[in-house]
Amino acid sequence: MTNKDNKSITETEFMNELYRYKKGSVSRRHFMQVTGLSTAMAVVAGSAPAMFAGSAFAAEDLGNRLNFATWPNYMDENNIAAFTEATGVHVNVSVFGSNEEMLAKLQAGGTGWDVFVPTNYTISTYADLGLIQEIDLSRIPNFSKEHNDPVFTEQGIYNGKVYTVPKDWGTTGYVINTAHTRSDMTSWKEFWDSAMNEYSSRAIVHDYQLTAIGNALKYFGYSFNSVDPAELADAEKLMIEVKPHLFAVTSDYQPGMRSGDAWLSMCWTGDAVQLQRDIPTMAYVLGKEGGEIWSDFYAIPTGAPNLAAAYAFLNFMQDPEVNAREGIAHGYPLIDSRAIDLLPEDLKNNPILYPAAELLSALEFGAAVSLTNPDRAELMARFKAA
C-alpha cells in the first residue's frame, strides 16, 4: 500500500494509523492521506480485513474466532479490537486467577483455547504433560530474540525447545491505600500482622497458592518456593490465623481496593500501576524479606483448534507498537527493548515497574515444584476452606 506521496506504508504503520483514527486522535483526512485509502468508509463499515488481502494475515484461513485465556486487568482492549479489525477474527477472552486453575482446565481437556498466558515456573510442567506445543518462531516474524532480555525469555525455553514468546514481567508485592493505612510499611511481616490487627477485615490475600503461601513463608524468612514440611506448617498456621480477619481471598482485588472496602492487598506490578494512576494514595510495597519476580508468556496449548489464528495473534502482539500500547494500558514492565523505547518517560522511570536493584536482588523466580507439590496444594485447599 502507498500513501499520497507514493511511498510505501508498512502493515505496522497502517495498523498504528488505523488505531489512531479509531480512537479519534487523527482526522479522517489525515488517515486517508497517510494510508493512501481513497475512502475511510470501509473502516467505518467494518471491512478492514479486506484491506489485508495481500498481507501475512491473509496467507492462511484464520477462521472467525480465537479463544484467549489470560489474567485479570491484563490487556489493552483497543489492541484486541485492532486485531479483529485487521483479521476478521473475534477474540473470546477467558480470565483466570491462578496458574493452578489454568493447569486444571487444560488437564481436564476441552478448553478450546488457542492462546493462553502461563507464568515462567509452569512451562516445564506443561511440556512434560504434553499440554503445550513447541513454538515455530518462523511464523512469528515480529518476534526479535536480540531485543528481548534473556533473563526473562529463557524462562520459556525447556529442554532446548521454545514453548513461548514473551509478554512481560513483574514482581509480587502488596498495595496499601495510605489514605487509611500507615505509609511506612516495608515488610511481609507488617502485612500479615496488620491484617490480623489494626486493618482486620480490610486485607486481601491472593486466591493463588504460589503467592499466598510464598508470601506467608517470607514472614518467617523462608524461601518463597519452600516445600519443607516444617516451614509449610509455619506458613499454614499463620494463614489460618489470618483467614477470619480477611476482607477476601481473591486474585481480582482491584474492585475491593477501588471501592475502599479493602485497604491492603497482595498485588502484582501492573495492578499497582493501574490503581495508583487513578488513586494517588495507593502505594506499592516489595517486602524487604524478598518475594517473587516472574515473567509471563504467550503460549499455544496442544490441540489448539485455530492454530493459524493463534500464530497471527502472537505475531500481532509481538509488534513493538502493539506491545508498547499493552504496557501503557496494563502497567507491567515489558521485555522487548523496541517496545520499551516507545513507552512514555513516566512509565520508564516508574519505581513500581522498575524497582531499585537492592529490592529486586532479594526476589525469587517461582519454581516448578511449587506448582506440583501436593503439600502446598493441600495447604491452600485447607486455607480456603477454613
Helices and strands as residue ranges (DSSP letters): H 11-23, H 28-35, H 41-44, G 48-52, G 56-59, E 65-70, H 77-87, E 90-95, H 99-108, E 115-116, G 120-122, H 123-128, G 137-139, G 145-147, H 150-153, G 154-156, E 157-158, E 161-162, E 165-177, H 188-196, E 203-205, H 209-219, H 229-242, G 243-245, E 246-249, H 254-259, E 264-268, H 269-278, E 282-285, E 291-298, H 307-317, H 320-330, H 337-340, H 345-348, H 357-360, E 363-365, H 369-372, H 374-385
